[in-house]
Amino acid sequence: MGTNSPNVKDDYIRVRTNRELKKKATEIVEGMQLDLSTVINMTLDQIIRHNGLPFEVTNDDQKTIQLRKLQAELAKGTDAAKQGKTKGIDEVRALFTSSNKG
């Protein structure tokens, strides 16, 4: 492997952060079987792949963010309905019935 391989760890990043922020983030990523170093490397990789931040940066509170996500999902559903890409109630019931038998 060359030195440009993402598996070669040959540099350091030092970051100062809030203790509680680090603790909460560590608990979350460890619950995902990851560590902060891996998550930071994944984030750096995604910045390169997206040629920018791989997530939206906002000052909105959690309630506003959830509302915006809900509105986007509702818009998708409305568009699907307008295009006739919906299922009737009997089709939905059949899907639930067949998925619960397996």
N, C-alpha and C positions, 0 to 999 in steps of 0.2 A: 504494500500500500504506500502511496505517496504521502507527502506531508499535508496535502490538501484534503485528505480523507477526513470525513466528519467524525471518524472513530479515534483520530489522533487528538488527544487533549494536551496541547502544548502552550496554553496561555491561561491567564487568570483574569477574573473580573471581581473587583472588590466593591461591594455595595453596602452603604449604611442604610438601615431601615428601622422602623419602629418594631420593638420587641413583640408586641401583641399582634401586629400585622404578620410578622414572620411566623409566629406560633400558630395562628389560625390557618395560614396558607400551608404550612408544613403538615398540619393535621389533615387537611383536605387532600393534598397530593399523596400523603402516605396511605390514606384510605383508598387511593387509586393505584396502590403498589408502585408509586414513583417517589423520587426525592426532588428537592428544590433544584439541585444541579441539573438533573435531567430535564426538568420543566423549563429551566432557563435556556438550556441548549435547544430544546424543541421550539421555544419562542423565537430564538435567534434564527433558527432554520426557517420558520414560517415568515419572519420579517423579510428574509431574502426571497422566498418563494412568492410572496405577495408584493414585493417591492414597496413595502410599507408595513404599517401595523396590521396584524391579522385579526383585529377586533375593533369594534367601534369605541371611540373614546368620547365620553359624555360627562356632563356635570349633573345629569338628571338623577333624581332619587330612584330607588328600586321600584317604587309604585309606578312611576312614570315610564320606566323602562319596560315593565311588565305590560302596562297598558298599550304601549307602542307595539310590542310583540303580538298582543291579542288583536289589535287593529289590523296588523299585517296578515295574520292568519284568517281573520274574518274577510278581508279583501280577497285573499286567495280562494276562499270558499265561495264568495259571491261570483268571482270570475269563473270558477268551475261550473257553478250553477247556470250562469249565462251561456256557457259553451255546451251545456247538456252533459257534463261529465260528473253526474251525480248518480247515486244509487237509491232506489226506492226502499221503504222501510222493510219490505219482505226480503229484499236482497241483503240488507244489513243484518236482519235477524238470522238469516241463513248462514252468513259469515260467522257470527258469534256462536251459533249452534254447532257448526262444523269445527270451529277452533276449540271448543270446549270438550269435544269428544275424543281428541287425540291425546 
